[in-house]
């Protein structure tokens, strides 16, 4: 069995740890390789490599750095099928979805190729007689990135292209569940001409994450994962004096008004509920149906679900397996909770027939009606192919329900009433909103992030927020002396 190594200073690195973790093929249910779990010393080796690379990389001209960024963009675009195959193999998502993941990551690389413009400073001439003031933005140093299992390529790509284009050096700790895409991208970046030590990858679990949070030479932490860990990361890294952005979990609602096009709603609910087996932080997990639409809508959703093909992501199926057996069992357990709590299980995904190996981590699309808002089916982030229906009497009840949620990542409204949609965008307490769009992930030149327990910190991912996050500003007040000027004045400088 092969072992996935770390990547430090432009080469594979085994480190000192003897601890490993299994990497599954979720469609087969078998362990296909293992991944090393770094020690504190291994993390330090990676940080020291990044620290040593920082002066030359941050000091290189914009033109030199951009040449590498453009080459990386070209290589990633040319070989996206290769990394998509890795994603399907280790994560389980179907190939077309894996290609979509890479395409959304490529958007951020393309945004980062504009960094010389994005990181420009400001200039004010003659603020006082003979005095000019201007600002420049500079890289932070070594930046740490910690990513989740559900987008092994896209989530790292939300951060490292912008960080690197801005002149930082990086230590990435990807999810230990699907670690190979990160290594593939690091190798590709080297091929694009990135100097050794600028982009490093260490694999690991809590031990390596804690080492990054405490390391005095790590300037910032960008984290994406579940809410309890995001909160822990935010508190711990802030206390250690780092700049932190920590994106957490979600429970995304789709509000359906009675005037909506119910065929569009049903298509959107199925796509956004079951794409990537519901393992997306922007998945729709709750449809909030304003009566009297629920019965008709459920019929339309259920008929579409009957046509979904579940199976191995390489075989042209619609939906793949879940990430691990434990996670599949946990998600399936919510169907029992729904029954105990008096909900109506319209479609039970357990025991579904699949186009794949019997031991794969399968669970079919599941639809649950009349979910009580006090049930764990409603309050927990399930992170699987389970779509809940909550029936409400009015627009106002729907908005109150969504605003009461602990999470505020994404939401959507489906209606043909522009006034209602406009009211919704103003009244809803959520960071990313779709109007007749079910998964409103902003394009690469906006920023991505939720409100409330879906984001700790004040910087979203990618887009303009990321340019600010990965640089710090200096303001310079300058005067080139005119020989006639000067004299003693102990007062505070004024205009
Ligand atoms: P996770 O929180 O279990 O793990 C995320 C990262 O943290 C991994 O690298 C993991 O190794 C590390 N980690 C896990 N436990 C840790 C601990 N106790 N201490 C320190 N580090 C730890 O999340 P996951 O299961 O990999 O990913 C799914 C979660 O990520 C979901 O909650 C999903 O909503 C969320 N997510 C959010 C966004 C977003 O943009 N808000 C995007 C993608 C995923």
Boltz pocket constraint, residues with backbone or C-beta under 6 A from the ligand:
constraints:
  - pocket:
      binder: B
      contacts: [[A, 146], [A, 147], [A, 148], [A, 149], [A, 150], [A, 151], [A, 155], [A, 173], [A, 174], [A, 175], [A, 176], [A, 204], [A, 205], [A, 206], [A, 209], [A, 210], [A, 224], [A, 225], [A, 226], [A, 227], [A, 229], [A, 230], [A, 247], [A, 248], [A, 249], [A, 250], [A, 280], [A, 281], [A, 381], [A, 383], [A, 409], [A, 449], [A, 450], [A, 454]]
      max_distance: 6.0
